[in-house]
Amino acid sequence: MARVELNQVRKAFGTTDVIHGVDLQIEDGDFVVFVGPSGCGKSTLLRMIAGLEDVTSGEVTIGGERVNETDPAKRGVAMVFQSYALYPHMTVEENMSFGLRMTGAPKAEIAERVHRASEILQLDALLARKPSQLSGGQRQRVAIGRAIVRNPRVFLFDEPLSNLDAELRVQMRVEIAKLHRELGSTMIYVTHDQTEAMTLADKIVVLREGRVEQFGTPLELYENPANAFVAGFIGSPKMNFLNAIATDGGSGRVRLGGDGPTLDLPIEGEALKSGMPIRIGIRPEHMDKPADADVSLPLTVEVIEHLGGTSYVHGRLPDGEIVVLERRGYDTHRVGEKVEAAFSLSDVRVFDEGGLRLR
């Protein structure tokens, strides 16, 4: 296990900067997930930690040692790829032991490490099979087993579940979480799927265009997003946003969307100025509160997604579209019906025109 630090790490391809001075401190034993939209720099950052991409400037340290110029094989990291990268002509056991055999490790040590990894991942019955005889989930377990036998200081996962179907993804998420608990190793995991990030991570790094938007626990990011981008990215369905205009600077009084209702937001001081455009964010689960609501908005139901005990009601307001999460199950509403979306002001998050959170 090891602490991983990135100090003002930058990556450029020619004259194009793709990573812009990233600073991160990943503690020993943490499970950290890099998440963000496609092209935000997640995999590039991971590959720089692994040594598969050169660092243009800045410093990468693992276990307190600078590794910018260290060969990938000597960094004490093991990487699990999206594509499994198994040798088709080798058995599971041969695939798992290949790296150790190439370094000349003693046969007894190789056998002990492969046995331990196969026990952890429940691969004992598959050791004599070749990759073509395995399911996608089994192949991914073999790829993870190949990483385990190296006893790395840091595990790196690059979208390892993206090739699996929905049911297997859920199963493998649970397996990876158990693996982290059992090994206690530092793990860094890249995904574009924020559900994977929320369920697996001790801490999440939200990236956008090569910059860190926020770094914190899943609950911190969900409850206290630093800006509108994080608020909209973390959570499924994403946060609803309503446009508003401040009508009385310093008092927190705003008017929703054009001629909508006036709200008195719990914001004091000079955060709001008269005429200032803002965005109000409310989670879908907070818009079904008729009992203690401060605000009720007319909603025309357009689509209903039934999920058993809950439903997502997609609807249109006079000034935009929102999603309401209802916990009352099936057939609560009908498409085209006029209903009320009700919420408490204590649940709202407020952002300025540039996306910075004001409350």
C-alpha positions in Angstrom: 0.0 0.0 0.0 1.1 3.6 -0.6 0.1 7.2 -0.6 -0.2 8.8 -4.1 0.4 12.5 -4.6 0.1 14.7 -7.7 1.7 18.1 -7.4 0.8 20.6 -10.2 0.7 17.7 -12.7 0.3 18.9 -16.3 0.0 17.0 -19.6 0.3 18.5 -23.0 0.1 16.8 -26.4 2.1 19.2 -28.6 0.6 22.7 -27.9 -2.6 21.3 -26.5 -2.9 21.1 -22.7 -5.2 18.2 -21.6 -4.3 18.2 -17.8 -4.0 21.6 -16.2 -1.9 21.6 -13.0 -3.7 18.9 -11.0 -3.0 18.7 -7.2 -4.3 15.5 -5.4 -3.4 13.7 -2.2 -4.6 10.1 -2.2 -4.1 8.5 1.2 -2.7 5.0 1.9 -5.6 2.5 1.6 -8.1 4.8 0.1 -10.4 3.8 -2.8 -10.5 6.9 -5.0 -12.6 7.2 -8.2 -11.9 9.6 -11.1 -15.2 10.5 -12.7 -16.3 12.9 -15.3 -17.6 13.2 -18.9 -15.7 11.7 -21.9 -12.6 13.5 -22.7 -12.1 15.2 -19.3 -8.7 13.6 -18.7 -9.6 10.7 -16.3 -7.7 8.0 -18.2 -4.8 10.3 -19.1 -4.3 11.1 -15.4 -4.4 7.4 -14.5 -1.9 6.5 -17.2 0.5 9.2 -15.9 0.3 7.6 -12.4 1.0 4.2 -14.1 3.9 5.6 -16.1 2.2 4.9 -19.4 2.1 8.6 -20.2 4.9 11.1 -19.6 4.3 14.0 -17.2 4.8 17.3 -19.0 5.4 19.1 -15.8 4.8 18.6 -12.1 5.5 15.7 -9.9 4.0 12.2 -9.2 5.0 10.5 -6.0 4.1 7.0 -4.8 4.9 6.1 -1.2 6.8 9.3 -0.9 9.1 8.6 -3.9 9.1 10.7 -7.0 8.3 8.4 -9.9 8.2 10.7 -13.0 11.1 9.0 -14.6 10.6 5.5 -13.0 9.8 2.6 -15.4 6.2 1.5 -15.1 7.2 -2.0 -14.0 9.2 -0.5 -11.1 6.5 1.8 -9.7 4.8 -0.9 -7.6 1.5 -0.4 -9.4 -0.8 -2.9 -11.2 -3.3 -1.8 -13.8 -6.6 -3.5 -14.8 -7.8 -2.5 -18.3 -11.2 -2.2 -19.9 -10.2 -4.8 -22.5 -9.0 -7.5 -20.0 -5.8 -8.0 -22.1 -5.6 -11.7 -21.5 -3.4 -14.0 -23.6 -5.9 -16.3 -25.5 -3.5 -19.3 -25.8 -2.8 -19.4 -22.1 -4.9 -20.9 -19.3 -6.2 -18.8 -16.4 -3.4 -19.9 -14.2 -0.8 -19.1 -16.9 -2.3 -15.7 -17.5 -2.3 -14.9 -13.8 1.3 -16.1 -13.2 2.8 -14.6 -16.5 4.2 -11.5 -15.0 5.8 -13.3 -12.1 7.3 -15.9 -14.4 8.9 -13.1 -16.6 10.6 -11.7 -13.5 12.0 -15.1 -12.5 10.1 -15.5 -9.3 10.5 -18.9 -7.6 7.9 -21.5 -8.6 6.7 -22.0 -5.1 6.1 -18.3 -4.6 4.2 -18.1 -7.9 2.0 -21.0 -7.0 1.3 -19.5 -3.5 0.4 -16.1 -4.9 -1.8 -17.5 -7.7 -3.6 -19.8 -5.2 -4.3 -16.8 -2.8 -5.6 -14.6 -5.7 -7.8 -17.4 -7.1 -9.3 -18.0 -3.6 -10.1 -14.4 -3.2 -11.7 -14.1 -6.6 -13.3 -17.7 -6.6 -11.3 -18.8 -9.7 -10.1 -22.1 -8.3 -12.4 -24.1 -10.6 -11.4 -22.1 -13.7 -7.5 -22.2 -13.5 -7.2 -24.8 -16.3 -9.6 -23.0 -18.7 -8.6 -20.6 -21.5 -10.1 -17.1 -21.9 -12.4 -18.2 -24.7 -14.1 -20.6 -22.2 -14.9 -17.8 -19.8 -17.8 -15.3 -19.4 -17.0 -11.6 -19.5 -17.2 -11.3 -15.7 -14.9 -14.3 -15.3 -12.4 -12.8 -17.7 -12.4 -9.5 -15.7 -11.8 -11.4 -12.5 -8.8 -13.1 -14.1 -7.5 -9.7 -15.1 -7.9 -8.5 -11.5 -6.2 -11.7 -10.3 -3.3 -11.0 -12.5 -2.9 -7.7 -10.8 -3.3 -9.2 -7.3 -0.5 -11.7 -7.7 2.0 -8.8 -8.2 1.3 -7.5 -4.6 1.3 -4.0 -5.9 1.4 -0.9 -3.7 -1.4 0.7 -5.8 -4.2 -0.8 -8.0 -5.2 1.2 -11.0 -8.6 0.4 -12.8 -9.4 1.9 -16.1 -13.1 1.6 -16.7 -12.9 -2.2 -16.0 -16.7 -2.8 -16.1 -17.7 -0.9 -19.3 -17.7 -4.1 -21.4 -20.1 -6.0 -19.1 -23.9 -6.1 -19.2 -25.9 -4.3 -16.5 -26.3 -7.3 -14.2 -22.7 -8.2 -14.3 -21.6 -4.6 -13.7 -23.6 -4.6 -10.4 -22.1 -8.0 -9.4 -18.5 -6.9 -10.2 -19.0 -3.6 -8.4 -19.7 -5.7 -5.3 -16.7 -8.0 -5.9 -14.3 -5.0 -6.3 -15.7 -3.4 -3.1 -15.1 -6.7 -1.2 -11.6 -7.0 -2.7 -10.7 -3.5 -1.4 -12.0 -4.3 2.0 -10.0 -7.6 2.1 -6.8 -6.3 0.7 -6.9 -2.8 2.2 -4.8 -1.5 -0.8 -4.8 1.9 -2.3 -7.0 1.8 -5.4 -7.6 4.4 -8.1 -10.5 3.7 -10.4 -11.6 5.5 -13.5 -15.2 5.5 -14.8 -17.7 7.8 -16.6 -20.5 6.2 -14.6 -21.3 8.3 -11.6 -23.3 5.4 -10.0 -20.1 3.3 -9.9 -18.3 6.3 -8.4 -20.9 6.8 -5.7 -21.1 3.1 -4.7 -17.4 2.3 -4.7 -15.5 5.3 -3.6 -14.1 6.5 -0.3 -13.5 9.7 -2.2 -14.4 11.0 -5.7 -12.4 13.3 -8.0 -14.8 15.1 -10.4 -12.9 16.2 -13.5 -13.8 18.5 -16.3 -11.6 19.5 -19.2 -8.4 18.4 -17.4 -9.2 20.2 -14.1 -10.4 19.0 -10.7 -13.8 20.5 -10.0 -14.2 18.9 -6.6 -12.5 16.2 -4.4 -14.4 14.7 -1.5 -16.5 11.9 -0.2 -19.6 10.8 -2.2 -21.9 12.3 0.4 -20.0 15.6 0.4 -20.2 15.9 -3.3 -23.9 15.0 -3.3 -25.0 17.2 -0.4 -22.5 20.1 -0.9 -21.5 20.4 -4.5 -18.9 23.2 -5.1 -20.6 24.3 -8.4 -23.4 23.6 -10.8 -21.3 21.2 -12.8 -20.7 18.9 -9.9 -24.3 19.2 -8.7 -25.6 18.2 -12.2 -23.1 15.4 -12.7 -23.3 13.6 -9.3 -26.7 12.0 -8.7 -29.0 10.0 -10.9 -31.3 11.4 -12.1 -29.3 14.7 -12.0 -30.2 17.7 -10.0 -33.0 19.9 -11.4 -32.1 23.5 -12.2 -34.6 26.5 -12.3 -33.7 29.9 -13.6 -34.4 32.9 -11.3 -33.6 36.6 -10.9 -32.7 38.4 -7.7 -35.3 41.1 -7.1 -34.0 42.6 -3.8 -30.2 42.6 -3.4 -29.0 41.5 0.0 -32.3 40.0 1.1 -32.3 36.7 -0.7 -35.6 37.5 -2.5 -35.7 36.1 -6.1 -38.4 35.5 -8.8 -38.5 32.2 -10.5 -38.4 32.1 -14.4 -39.8 35.3 -15.7 -43.2 35.8 -14.1 -42.9 32.8 -11.6 -43.4 33.0 -7.9 -41.2 35.0 -5.6 -39.0 33.1 -3.1 -37.2 34.3 0.0 -34.0 32.2 -0.1 -31.9 31.8 3.0 -29.0 33.9 1.7 -27.8 37.0 3.5 -25.4 39.8 2.7 -24.1 40.7 -0.7 -24.2 37.3 -2.3 -27.2 38.4 -4.4 -27.5 41.8 -6.1 -30.7 43.1 -7.6 -31.2 41.9 -11.2 -28.6 39.1 -10.8 -29.5 35.9 -12.7 -29.1 32.7 -10.7 -29.9 29.0 -10.9 -31.7 27.2 -8.1 -30.9 23.4 -7.8 -33.3 20.9 -6.3 -32.7 17.1 -6.2 -35.6 15.0 -7.7 -36.2 13.3 -4.3 -36.8 16.8 -2.7 -39.6 17.8 -5.1 -42.3 15.5 -3.8 -42.9 17.2 -0.4 -46.5 18.3 -0.2 -46.6 18.1 3.6 -43.9 20.6 4.4 -43.4 22.5 1.1 -42.5 26.2 0.9 -43.0 26.2 -2.9 -45.4 24.5 -5.2 -45.0 24.7 -9.0 -47.5 23.5 -11.7 -46.1 20.5 -13.6 -47.4 18.9 -16.7 -46.5 15.1 -16.7 -44.7 14.1 -19.9 -43.0 10.7 -19.1 -43.2 8.4 -16.1 -40.5 5.8 -15.4 -41.8 3.1 -13.0 -39.1 1.4 -10.9 -41.3 -0.5 -8.5 -41.3 1.2 -5.1 -40.4 4.6 -6.8 -41.2 6.4 -10.0 -39.4 9.2 -11.9 -42.0 11.7 -13.1 -40.6 13.8 -16.0 -42.6 17.0 -16.5 -42.6 20.5 -17.9 -42.9 23.7 -15.9 -43.7 27.0 -17.6 -39.9 27.7 -17.6 -38.3 24.3 -18.2 -38.3 20.6 -17.6 -37.7 18.8 -14.3 -37.7 15.2 -12.8 -39.6 14.4 -9.6 -38.8 11.2 -7.7 -41.9 9.7 -6.1 -41.9 6.9 -3.5 -45.5 5.9 -3.9 -45.0 3.3 -6.6 -47.0 2.6 -9.7 -49.7 4.5 -11.4 -49.6 7.6 -9.2 -50.1 9.9 -12.2 -50.9 9.8 -16.0 -49.1 11.5 -18.9 -50.6 14.9 -19.6 -51.9 15.3 -16.1 -51.4 18.6 -14.3 -49.7 18.0 -10.9 -47.8 20.0 -8.3 -44.0 19.8 -7.8 -43.5 20.9 -4.2 -40.3 21.5 -2.2 -38.8 23.1 0.8 -36.4 26.0 0.5 -34.1 24.3 3.0 -33.3 21.7 0.3 -32.4 24.1 -2.5 -28.8 24.9 -3.6 -28.2 28.3 -5.3 -25.6 29.0 -8.0 -24.6 32.1 -9.7 -24.6 32.6 -13.5 -21.1 31.1 -13.8 -22.1 28.0 -11.8 -20.4 28.9 -8.5 -22.4 27.8 -5.5 -23.7 30.6 -3.3 -25.6 28.3 -0.9 
